[in-house]
Amino acid sequence: MESLVQFEYLGAGGDIAVARMVREKPLNSLLLDTIDQLAEKIYAWLEDDNIACIILDSSSEKAFCAGADITALYHSIKESDGGDNLYAKSFFLNEYKLDYAIHTAKKPVIAWGNGIVMGGGLGLLGGCSHRVGTPATRIAMPEITIGLFPDAGGTYFLSKLPDQLGIFVGLTGCMLSSGDAIALGLLDVVVAQEDKQAIIAKLSEQNWVQDPAANAQAITQILSGFAVGETLPTKLLKHRELISEFIQSCLDAEHFFEAFDSGLSALQIDEWLAGAVATYQSGSATTARIFFEQIRRSKGMSLEEMFQMELVIAYQCIRHPDFPEGVRALLVDKDKNPAWVYPSASGVPEEYLNEHFEPVWEGIHPLGELGKNG
């Protein structure tokens, strides 16, 4: 098996465990092997009393992680030819298990989120106790461009964004700056990339104790000492009031997507907003409906129930046409002309939408044990 992740131990007692993704050319896009290599070590570290702190890192200056390797998923779908797809099923199942373990870790987990953080990359970073960004951090959930859906915990952190902004982020796949991310609570601190080694040195000098909460507080203090002082640029937040009022008006309308589609022209007041609108309009209408429905259904759900719902949707997406078609158009044939099943979100039949929320298995949910062991 190719080594997609490097592991090392820092500190006098080797009590800091580092997992560093090293698949730089495709921006650390996640293969099943990447997930499994990360999971094997992280699960062991979470149970090891000698490990006080875990760091998720990247060797790339360009990206923490750009999400799933969707071309690998595409080829697995084509090879399965409508039959059982063990690779894709294992990918999503193992990814969500790992993401959930990070979310619920009882010891500090730091993510060094420099550069691109998208899709499944945000799934890894989003569950960490200390989510570190740099001024170069760029965050997005662009699944609408490929006919998938915001997953890997996307239901959880997008539904938590204030002022209905998560709906806009999920529907448009818009790129968030580090300033947006820190203000919206997707990052905990922004530091200069050139301070990385100094921060790691400070962490390595720390005298860790047996109390994870005390260790977490010590990490917070170290990181806060390196927080950038300058005002960070924003993209979404410059338009927060406009977007929030628009989304709320659509929610108040009788038909959300009819109001959303008809009102988009009023949003295109600058290049960033025009780009977000264009991404939505060229994206998968089925994805738009799935995402809106997953956010609607998530109200009152626990974290584990959200991951369980996402797995149902993921297993359905590998069986429906828009996901492989979106990947084909964007990354395989690269004609950028996907033939989506439906041309508009309001035209997606309820029956077709609801298929994506029906389990494909009988009996126990593959993630049915989440939350029962701790």
Secondary structure in CASP SS format (residue, H / E / C, confidence):
PFRMAT SS
TARGET T0000
AUTHOR 0000-0000-0000
METHOD secondary structure of the structure
MODEL  1
M C 1.00
E C 1.00
S C 1.00
L C 1.00
V E 1.00
Q E 1.00
F E 1.00
E E 1.00
Y E 1.00
L E 1.00
G C 1.00
A C 1.00
G C 1.00
G C 1.00
D C 1.00
I E 1.00
A E 1.00
V E 1.00
A E 1.00
R E 1.00
M E 1.00
V C 1.00
R C 1.00
E C 1.00
K C 1.00
P C 1.00
L C 1.00
N C 1.00
S C 1.00
L E 1.00
L C 1.00
L H 1.00
D H 1.00
T H 1.00
I H 1.00
D H 1.00
Q H 1.00
L H 1.00
A H 1.00
E H 1.00
K H 1.00
I H 1.00
Y H 1.00
A H 1.00
W H 1.00
L H 1.00
E H 1.00
D C 1.00
D C 1.00
N C 1.00
I C 1.00
A C 1.00
C E 1.00
I E 1.00
I E 1.00
L E 1.00
D E 1.00
S E 1.00
S C 1.00
S C 1.00
E C 1.00
K C 1.00
A E 1.00
F E 1.00
C E 1.00
A C 1.00
G C 1.00
A E 1.00
D C 1.00
I H 1.00
T H 1.00
A H 1.00
L H 1.00
Y H 1.00
H H 1.00
S H 1.00
I H 1.00
K H 1.00
E H 1.00
S H 1.00
D C 1.00
G C 1.00
G C 1.00
D C 1.00
N C 1.00
L H 1.00
Y H 1.00
A H 1.00
K H 1.00
S H 1.00
F H 1.00
F H 1.00
L H 1.00
N H 1.00
E H 1.00
Y H 1.00
K H 1.00
L H 1.00
D H 1.00
Y H 1.00
A H 1.00
I H 1.00
H H 1.00
T C 1.00
A C 1.00
K C 1.00
K C 1.00
P C 1.00
V E 1.00
I E 1.00
A E 1.00
W E 1.00
G E 1.00
N C 1.00
G C 1.00
I E 1.00
V E 1.00
M E 1.00
G C 1.00
G H 1.00
G H 1.00
L H 1.00
G H 1.00
L H 1.00
L H 1.00
G H 1.00
G C 1.00
C C 1.00
S C 1.00
H E 1.00
R E 1.00
V E 1.00
G E 1.00
T C 1.00
P C 1.00
A C 1.00
T C 1.00
R E 1.00
I E 1.00
A E 1.00
M C 1.00
P C 1.00
E H 1.00
I H 1.00
T H 1.00
I C 1.00
G C 1.00
L C 1.00
F C 1.00
P C 1.00
D C 1.00
A C 1.00
G C 1.00
G H 1.00
T H 1.00
Y H 1.00
F H 1.00
L H 1.00
S H 1.00
K C 1.00
L C 1.00
P H 1.00
D H 1.00
Q H 1.00
L H 1.00
G H 1.00
I H 1.00
F H 1.00
V H 1.00
G H 1.00
L H 1.00
T H 1.00
G C 1.00
C C 1.00
M C 1.00
L E 1.00
S C 1.00
S H 1.00
G H 1.00
D H 1.00
A H 1.00
I H 1.00
A H 1.00
L C 1.00
G C 1.00
L C 1.00
L C 1.00
D C 1.00
V E 1.00
V E 1.00
V E 1.00
A C 1.00
Q H 1.00
E H 1.00
D H 1.00
K H 1.00
Q H 1.00
A H 1.00
I H 1.00
I H 1.00
A H 1.00
K H 1.00
L H 1.00
S H 1.00
E H 1.00
Q C 1.00
N C 1.00
W C 1.00
V C 1.00
Q C 1.00
D C 1.00
P H 1.00
A H 1.00
A H 1.00
N H 1.00
A H 1.00
Q H 1.00
A H 1.00
I H 1.00
T H 1.00
Q H 1.00
I H 1.00
L H 1.00
S H 1.00
G C 1.00
F C 1.00
A E 1.00
V C 1.00
G C 1.00
E C 1.00
T C 1.00
L C 1.00
P C 1.00
T C 1.00
K C 1.00
L C 1.00
L H 1.00
K H 1.00
H H 1.00
R H 1.00
E H 1.00
L H 1.00
I H 1.00
S H 1.00
E H 1.00
F H 1.00
I H 1.00
Q H 1.00
S H 1.00
C H 1.00
L H 1.00
D H 1.00
A C 1.00
E C 1.00
H C 1.00
F H 1.00
F H 1.00
E H 1.00
A H 1.00
F H 1.00
D H 1.00
S H 1.00
G H 1.00
L H 1.00
S H 1.00
A H 1.00
L H 1.00
Q C 1.00
I C 1.00
D C 1.00
E H 1.00
W H 1.00
L H 1.00
A H 1.00
G H 1.00
A H 1.00
V H 1.00
A H 1.00
T H 1.00
Y H 1.00
Q H 1.00
S H 1.00
G C 1.00
S C 1.00
A H 1.00
T H 1.00
T H 1.00
A H 1.00
R H 1.00
I H 1.00
F H 1.00
F H 1.00
E H 1.00
Q H 1.00
I H 1.00
R H 1.00
R H 1.00
S H 1.00
K C 1.00
G C 1.00
M C 1.00
S C 1.00
L H 1.00
E H 1.00
E H 1.00
M H 1.00
F H 1.00
Q H 1.00
M H 1.00
E H 1.00
L H 1.00
V H 1.00
I H 1.00
A H 1.00
Y H 1.00
Q H 1.00
C H 1.00
I C 1.00
R C 1.00
H C 1.00
P C 1.00
D H 1.00
F H 1.00
P H 1.00
E H 1.00
G H 1.00
V H 1.00
R H 1.00
A H 1.00
L H 1.00
L H 1.00
V H 1.00
D C 1.00
K C 1.00
D C 1.00
K C 1.00
N C 1.00
P C 1.00
A C 1.00
W C 1.00
V C 1.00
Y C 1.00
P C 1.00
S C 1.00
A H 1.00
S H 1.00
G H 1.00
V C 1.00
P C 1.00
E H 1.00
E H 1.00
Y H 1.00
L H 1.00
N H 1.00
E H 1.00
H C 1.00
F C 1.00
E C 1.00
P C 1.00
V C 1.00
W C 1.00
E C 1.00
G C 1.00
I C 1.00
H C 1.00
P C 1.00
L C 1.00
G C 1.00
E C 1.00
L C 1.00
G C 1.00
K C 1.00
N C 1.00
G C 1.00
END
